[in-house]
Structures are given as C-alpha cells and as structure tokens.
Amino acid sequence: MSIKRLSEIELLEGMTPYAAHTDALASGTWDELGLEPSESDYKTALKRIESLFDVAEPDTPEGDELEKLAALVEAYEEKHFPF
C-alpha cells in the first residue's frame, strides 16, 4: 500500500487564519482563568451581541468576537441564573 503525499497547496486548502489549528486549542472556563465577568461586562456584551448578530459572518473577526461574547454571556448566566 502506498501513501499519497499531499502537496502544500492540498494541505492548506480551506484553511483560514481564523480556522487554523482550532481543533488543537484547549478551552478553559472563566473561573480557571481567574476571570469573573461583572454585571456591567454582561450588559455590555449583550449590547454588543445585539449589534453584531445580524452582520457577523462565520470565520471573520466579527464572527469570532460574537462567539467570544456569547461564551462570556453563557458563563455569566450559568453562574447567576441557574435553572
């Protein structure tokens, strides 16, 4: 059985600066990072999410910002508004 060697172009196909190596990144919680979002941070994030929601596209800086803000809001709500 022979192994096909991929060219550099084939290896990089579909890769963007926003998606490169994302599978290798670790995720941590806000508590693990020593960060505690305040109510003010939460309200500011909600307003920014509202402004980005209809315009942010995946794999863009705005899309990445939206994902990060959503994670902050989710962490805050899980801690302060448990079900």
GUPASE-637293 format. One record per atom (N, C-alpha, C): residue number from 0; residue in three letters; atom name; y, x negated, z negated. Coordinates in steps of 0.02 Angstrom, whole numbers. Each point is the difference from the previous one (the first is absolute). Layout:
+-----+-----+----+--------+--------+--------+
:   i :  aa : at :      v :      u :      w :
+-----+-----+----+--------+--------+--------+
: NUM : Ala : CA :      Y :      X :      Z :
...
+-----+-----+----+--------+--------+--------+
END
This chain:
+-----+-----+----+--------+--------+--------+
:   i :  aa : at :      v :      u :      w :
+-----+-----+----+--------+--------+--------+
:   0 : Met :  N :    -58 :    -42 :      0 :
:   0 : Met : CA :     58 :     42 :      0 :
:   0 : Met :  C :     62 :    -45 :      0 :
:   1 : Ser :  N :     44 :     12 :     47 :
:   1 : Ser : CA :     61 :    -40 :      2 :
:   1 : Ser :  C :     58 :     40 :    -32 :
:   2 : Ile :  N :     45 :    -37 :    -29 :
:   2 : Ile : CA :     58 :     30 :    -32 :
:   2 : Ile :  C :     60 :     -7 :     46 :
:   3 : Lys :  N :     32 :     56 :     14 :
:   3 : Lys : CA :     59 :     -1 :     42 :
:   3 : Lys :  C :     59 :    -25 :    -40 :
:   4 : Arg :  N :     32 :    -51 :     24 :
:   4 : Arg : CA :     60 :    -26 :    -33 :
:   4 : Arg :  C :     60 :     37 :     27 :
:   5 : Leu :  N :     40 :     28 :    -46 :
:   5 : Leu : CA :     59 :     37 :     19 :
:   5 : Leu :  C :     58 :    -47 :     12 :
:   6 : Ser :  N :     40 :     16 :     49 :
:   6 : Ser : CA :     60 :    -40 :     13 :
:   6 : Ser :  C :     53 :     18 :    -52 :
:   7 : Glu :  N :     51 :    -42 :     -3 :
:   7 : Glu : CA :     54 :     13 :    -47 :
:   7 : Glu :  C :     34 :     67 :     15 :
:   8 : Ile :  N :      8 :     16 :     63 :
:   8 : Ile : CA :     30 :     63 :     20 :
:   8 : Ile :  C :    -43 :     59 :    -24 :
:   9 : Glu :  N :    -65 :     -5 :      7 :
:   9 : Glu : CA :    -45 :     53 :    -23 :
:   9 : Glu :  C :      2 :      8 :    -76 :
:  10 : Leu :  N :      5 :    -56 :    -35 :
:  10 : Leu : CA :      3 :      2 :    -73 :
:  10 : Leu :  C :     65 :     32 :    -26 :
:  11 : Leu :  N :     54 :    -10 :     37 :
:  11 : Leu : CA :     65 :     25 :    -22 :
:  11 : Leu :  C :     15 :     70 :     27 :
:  12 : Glu :  N :    -42 :     26 :     43 :
:  12 : Glu : CA :     12 :     65 :     30 :
:  12 : Glu :  C :      7 :     55 :    -53 :
:  13 : Gly :  N :     54 :     37 :      4 :
:  13 : Gly : CA :     12 :     54 :    -47 :
:  13 : Gly :  C :     29 :    -21 :    -67 :
:  14 : Met :  N :      8 :    -65 :    -11 :
:  14 : Met : CA :     26 :    -23 :    -64 :
:  14 : Met :  C :     76 :      0 :      2 :
:  15 : Thr :  N :     31 :     26 :    -52 :
:  15 : Thr : CA :     73 :      0 :     -6 :
:  15 : Thr :  C :     17 :    -36 :    -65 :
:  16 : Pro :  N :     63 :    -20 :     -7 :
:  16 : Pro : CA :     20 :    -33 :    -63 :
:  16 : Pro :  C :     -9 :     46 :    -60 :
:  17 : Tyr :  N :     -2 :     65 :     12 :
:  17 : Tyr : CA :     -5 :     47 :    -55 :
:  17 : Tyr :  C :    -73 :     17 :    -18 :
:  18 : Ala :  N :    -47 :    -18 :     44 :
:  18 : Ala : CA :    -69 :     18 :    -12 :
:  18 : Ala :  C :    -45 :    -61 :     -9 :
:  19 : Ala :  N :     25 :    -59 :     12 :
:  19 : Ala : CA :    -40 :    -61 :     -4 :
:  19 : Ala :  C :    -25 :    -11 :    -71 :
:  20 : His :  N :    -64 :     -7 :     -7 :
:  20 : His : CA :    -34 :    -18 :    -63 :
:  20 : His :  C :      9 :     51 :    -55 :
:  21 : Thr :  N :     16 :     62 :     16 :
:  21 : Thr : CA :     10 :     49 :    -53 :
:  21 : Thr :  C :    -64 :     15 :    -37 :
:  22 : Asp :  N :    -57 :    -10 :     32 :
:  22 : Asp : CA :    -63 :     13 :    -34 :
:  22 : Asp :  C :    -15 :    -51 :    -54 :
:  23 : Ala :  N :     34 :    -57 :      3 :
:  23 : Ala : CA :    -12 :    -53 :    -49 :
:  23 : Ala :  C :     48 :      3 :    -59 :
:  24 : Leu :  N :     49 :     44 :      3 :
:  24 : Leu : CA :     49 :      3 :    -53 :
:  24 : Leu :  C :    -27 :     39 :    -59 :
:  25 : Ala :  N :     13 :    -25 :    -59 :
:  25 : Ala : CA :    -21 :     35 :    -61 :
:  25 : Ala :  C :     53 :     51 :    -18 :
:  26 : Ser :  N :    -22 :     52 :    -33 :
:  26 : Ser : CA :     48 :     49 :    -24 :
:  26 : Ser :  C :     -1 :     -1 :    -76 :
:  27 : Gly :  N :     59 :      5 :    -28 :
:  27 : Gly : CA :      5 :      0 :    -73 :
:  27 : Gly :  C :     39 :     61 :    -22 :
:  28 : Thr :  N :     -6 :     16 :    -63 :
:  28 : Thr : CA :     37 :     56 :    -28 :
:  28 : Thr :  C :     67 :    -25 :    -25 :
:  29 : Trp :  N :     46 :     47 :     -9 :
:  29 : Trp : CA :     66 :    -19 :    -26 :
:  29 : Trp :  C :     -7 :    -31 :    -69 :
:  30 : Asp :  N :    -46 :     27 :    -41 :
:  30 : Asp : CA :    -10 :    -27 :    -67 :
:  30 : Asp :  C :    -25 :    -72 :      3 :
:  31 : Glu :  N :    -47 :    -14 :     46 :
:  31 : Glu : CA :    -26 :    -68 :      7 :
:  31 : Glu :  C :     54 :    -49 :     21 :
:  32 : Leu :  N :     48 :     24 :     37 :
:  32 : Leu : CA :     55 :    -43 :     22 :
:  32 : Leu :  C :     56 :     -5 :    -51 :
:  33 : Gly :  N :     -6 :     38 :    -54 :
:  33 : Gly : CA :     51 :      0 :    -52 :
:  33 : Gly :  C :     62 :     38 :     21 :
:  34 : Leu :  N :     -7 :     46 :     47 :
:  34 : Leu : CA :     57 :     40 :     23 :
:  34 : Leu :  C :     -8 :     72 :    -24 :
:  35 : Glu :  N :     53 :     27 :    -24 :
:  35 : Glu : CA :     -1 :     69 :    -23 :
:  35 : Glu :  C :     57 :     37 :     36 :
:  36 : Pro :  N :    -16 :     40 :     51 :
:  36 : Pro : CA :     53 :     37 :     33 :
:  36 : Pro :  C :     35 :     48 :    -48 :
:  37 : Ser :  N :     66 :     -1 :      1 :
:  37 : Ser : CA :     38 :     45 :    -44 :
:  37 : Ser :  C :     10 :     68 :     35 :
:  38 : Glu :  N :     26 :     47 :    -37 :
:  38 : Glu : CA :     15 :     66 :     29 :
:  38 : Glu :  C :     52 :     -8 :     56 :
:  39 : Ser :  N :     47 :    -44 :    -10 :
:  39 : Ser : CA :     51 :    -13 :     51 :
:  39 : Ser :  C :    -32 :    -29 :     63 :
:  40 : Asp :  N :    -47 :    -48 :     -8 :
:  40 : Asp : CA :    -37 :    -27 :     58 :
:  40 : Asp :  C :    -37 :     55 :     36 :
:  41 : Tyr :  N :    -31 :     44 :    -39 :
:  41 : Tyr : CA :    -38 :     55 :     27 :
:  41 : Tyr :  C :     44 :     47 :     42 :
:  42 : Lys :  N :     57 :     19 :    -27 :
:  42 : Lys : CA :     45 :     45 :     36 :
:  42 : Lys :  C :     29 :    -33 :     62 :
:  43 : Thr :  N :     16 :    -64 :     -5 :
:  43 : Thr : CA :     26 :    -37 :     58 :
:  43 : Thr :  C :    -53 :     -4 :     54 :
:  44 : Ala :  N :    -62 :    -13 :    -20 :
:  44 : Ala : CA :    -55 :     -5 :     48 :
:  44 : Ala :  C :    -11 :     67 :     35 :
:  45 : Leu :  N :      4 :     55 :    -37 :
:  45 : Leu : CA :     -9 :     66 :     30 :
:  45 : Leu :  C :     54 :     14 :     53 :
:  46 : Lys :  N :     62 :    -19 :    -14 :
:  46 : Lys : CA :     54 :     10 :     48 :
:  46 : Lys :  C :    -10 :    -43 :     62 :
:  47 : Arg :  N :    -22 :    -62 :    -10 :
:  47 : Arg : CA :    -11 :    -45 :     57 :
:  47 : Arg :  C :    -59 :     25 :     42 :
:  48 : Ile :  N :    -53 :     24 :    -33 :
:  48 : Ile : CA :    -58 :     28 :     36 :
:  48 : Ile :  C :     23 :     58 :     43 :
:  49 : Glu :  N :     42 :     42 :    -27 :
:  49 : Glu : CA :     25 :     58 :     38 :
:  49 : Glu :  C :     37 :    -23 :     63 :
:  50 : Ser :  N :     39 :    -53 :     -5 :
:  50 : Ser : CA :     37 :    -24 :     59 :
:  50 : Ser :  C :    -45 :    -35 :     51 :
:  51 : Leu :  N :    -55 :    -30 :    -23 :
:  51 : Leu : CA :    -45 :    -36 :     45 :
:  51 : Leu :  C :    -55 :     44 :     30 :
:  52 : Phe :  N :    -15 :     55 :    -33 :
:  52 : Phe : CA :    -60 :     39 :     16 :
:  52 : Phe :  C :     -6 :     18 :     73 :
:  53 : Asp :  N :     52 :     24 :     31 :
:  53 : Asp : CA :     -4 :     23 :     70 :
:  53 : Asp :  C :     13 :    -55 :     51 :
:  54 : Val :  N :     24 :    -58 :    -22 :
:  54 : Val : CA :     18 :    -52 :     49 :
:  54 : Val :  C :    -45 :    -61 :     -2 :
:  55 : Ala :  N :    -35 :    -11 :    -55 :
:  55 : Ala : CA :    -41 :    -60 :     -7 :
:  55 : Ala :  C :    -64 :      6 :     41 :
:  56 : Glu :  N :    -15 :    -52 :     38 :
:  56 : Glu : CA :    -61 :     -4 :     40 :
:  56 : Glu :  C :    -48 :    -50 :    -32 :
:  57 : Pro :  N :    -65 :     11 :      7 :
:  57 : Pro : CA :    -48 :    -49 :    -27 :
:  57 : Pro :  C :     11 :    -69 :     30 :
:  58 : Asp :  N :    -15 :    -51 :    -39 :
:  58 : Asp : CA :      4 :    -70 :     20 :
:  58 : Asp :  C :     71 :    -21 :     20 :
:  59 : Thr :  N :     49 :     27 :    -34 :
:  59 : Thr : CA :     70 :    -20 :      7 :
:  59 : Thr :  C :     26 :    -16 :    -69 :
:  60 : Pro :  N :     56 :    -35 :     -5 :
:  60 : Pro : CA :     28 :    -13 :    -66 :
:  60 : Pro :  C :     14 :     64 :    -39 :
:  61 : Glu :  N :     24 :     52 :     35 :
:  61 : Glu : CA :     14 :     64 :    -33 :
:  61 : Glu :  C :    -65 :     33 :    -24 :
:  62 : Gly :  N :    -52 :     -4 :     40 :
:  62 : Gly : CA :    -65 :     27 :    -19 :
:  62 : Gly :  C :    -29 :    -36 :    -61 :
:  63 : Asp :  N :      8 :    -66 :     -1 :
:  63 : Asp : CA :    -23 :    -39 :    -57 :
:  63 : Asp :  C :     39 :     17 :    -63 :
:  64 : Glu :  N :     66 :      9 :      8 :
:  64 : Glu : CA :     41 :     19 :    -58 :
:  64 : Glu :  C :    -21 :     68 :    -26 :
:  65 : Leu :  N :    -13 :     46 :     45 :
:  65 : Leu : CA :    -22 :     67 :    -21 :
:  65 : Leu :  C :    -65 :     -3 :    -39 :
:  66 : Glu :  N :    -47 :    -40 :     23 :
:  66 : Glu : CA :    -64 :     -8 :    -36 :
:  66 : Glu :  C :     10 :    -28 :    -70 :
:  67 : Lys :  N :     42 :    -50 :     -6 :
:  67 : Lys : CA :     13 :    -31 :    -65 :
:  67 : Lys :  C :     34 :     49 :    -48 :
:  68 : Leu :  N :     48 :     37 :     27 :
:  68 : Leu : CA :     35 :     49 :    -42 :
:  68 : Leu :  C :    -48 :     56 :    -22 :
:  69 : Ala :  N :    -43 :     21 :     45 :
:  69 : Ala : CA :    -49 :     51 :    -17 :
:  69 : Ala :  C :    -46 :    -24 :    -56 :
:  70 : Ala :  N :    -20 :    -64 :      2 :
:  70 : Ala : CA :    -42 :    -29 :    -52 :
:  70 : Ala :  C :     37 :     -1 :    -67 :
:  71 : Leu :  N :     64 :    -17 :      1 :
:  71 : Leu : CA :     40 :      0 :    -61 :
:  71 : Leu :  C :      4 :     70 :    -30 :
:  72 : Val :  N :     15 :     49 :     43 :
:  72 : Val : CA :      5 :     70 :    -23 :
:  72 : Val :  C :    -67 :     24 :    -27 :
:  73 : Glu :  N :    -54 :    -16 :     34 :
:  73 : Glu : CA :    -66 :     20 :    -23 :
:  73 : Glu :  C :    -16 :    -29 :    -68 :
:  74 : Ala :  N :     14 :    -64 :     -9 :
:  74 : Ala : CA :    -14 :    -33 :    -64 :
:  74 : Ala :  C :     42 :     32 :    -56 :
:  75 : Tyr :  N :     62 :     14 :     14 :
:  75 : Tyr : CA :     44 :     31 :    -50 :
:  75 : Tyr :  C :    -26 :     69 :    -19 :
:  76 : Glu :  N :    -17 :     40 :     51 :
:  76 : Glu : CA :    -23 :     68 :    -13 :
:  76 : Glu :  C :    -67 :      2 :    -37 :
:  77 : Glu :  N :    -45 :    -46 :     16 :
:  77 : Glu : CA :    -64 :     -2 :    -35 :
:  77 : Glu :  C :      9 :    -14 :    -74 :
:  78 : Lys :  N :     49 :    -42 :    -16 :
:  78 : Lys : CA :     12 :    -18 :    -70 :
:  78 : Lys :  C :     40 :     53 :    -38 :
:  79 : His :  N :     50 :     30 :     33 :
:  79 : His : CA :     46 :     44 :    -34 :
:  79 : His :  C :    -16 :     75 :      9 :
:  80 : Phe :  N :    -38 :     17 :     52 :
:  80 : Phe : CA :    -17 :     70 :     12 :
:  80 : Phe :  C :    -75 :      7 :     13 :
:  81 : Pro :  N :    -42 :    -20 :    -49 :
:  81 : Pro : CA :    -72 :      5 :     11 :
:  81 : Pro :  C :    -22 :     73 :      5 :
:  82 : Phe :  N :    -54 :     10 :     36 :
:  82 : Phe : CA :    -26 :     68 :      8 :
:  82 : Phe :  C :    -37 :     22 :    -60 :
+-----+-----+----+--------+--------+--------+
END
